[in-house]
Amino acid sequence: MRASARTILTTLLSAGAIAVSVVAGGTAAQAATGTPAPPPVNAQFDYQIGGPYTPAASVGIVDRDHTAAPVAGKYNICYVNAFQTQPDDTTTWAGANDDLILRNAKGVKVGDPEWNEYLLDTSTAAKRTRIAAIVNGWIDECATKGFQAVEPDNLDSWTRSKSGGKQLLTKQNNVDLATLLAAHAHQKGLAIAQKNTTELGSAGKNAVGFDFAIAEECQYNTECDAYTSVYGNNVIEIEYTDNPRSAYTQACAAQGKNISVILRDRDVVAKGNSAYRYEYC
């Protein structure tokens, strides 16, 4: 049985406009110290980054794009594409920011082979600082709107940065950018998620400062333990319908009583779209 979400109390401290969120799964100590509370453990999760819609009353955690509004009475996670470009965003990484897109030795932009996105160039401290300034602006919007946490996506972009037989980015490059984002999120009173990236081990929590994990296809890839060994039950798992259904049913049997587990269509489209699929256990 999933834990129901409890009342979310968000207090905006006028000095610095820091948001402190108290939710199910948080503690009095977290509220007193201003430490951001992670999502309520094992509450029903709804992944809405492909388009917002009214969640079921039983849903306790909602994850939406930073351009959308949070849902009253839920724990809200704010999605930002922090390490790659967004396909429908033609302005952020253009003009003076065009050099923040990763290029190979021939000057050709390096793209993600699975999505219509380009990798951001995290290879130097100067570029990481400029990328962080842009992404932190989105994080500021998330805090102002009333989200309780942020999900910076494509943390593992360095694994897709090979061109001409050479890997152009390193794990440390992305860890350094993630550390900037985590510090800023915490300053704004937001918890922050490690998105995928088992390669980090315990460094995501202990060095970067991530508070919980969002793991896609961890049952299908046989790597859920890599997240729960670091974050305990502060893990949200998403399996997808274009993989064998057995991955989802096995996930429900293995850890569905301990962490949030859902099944979604790959494009996470909004409810009402014919491709929409959603189940939870």
Salt bridges, closest charged atoms under 4 A:
ASP98 OD2 - ARG103 NH2 2.71
ASP98 OD1 - LYS109 NZ 3.79
ASP99 OD2 - ARG130 NH1 2.79
ASP112 OD2 - ARG160 NE 3.20
ASP121 OD2 - LYS127 NZ 2.91
ASP140 OD1 - HIS184 NE2 2.58
ASP140 OD1 - LYS188 NZ 3.94
GLU141 OE1 - HIS66 ND1 3.77
GLU151 OE2 - LYS195 NZ 2.59
ASP153 OD1 - LYS195 NZ 3.07
ASP156 OD1 - ARG160 NH2 2.98
ASP176 OD2 - ARG128 NH2 3.67
ASP211 OD2 - HIS186 NE2 2.77
GLU216 OE1 - LYS195 NZ 3.89
GLU217 OE2 - ARG266 NH2 2.85
ASP242 OD2 - ARG266 NE 2.95
ASP265 OD1 - ARG264 NH1 2.40
GLU279 OE1 - ARG245 NH2 2.78
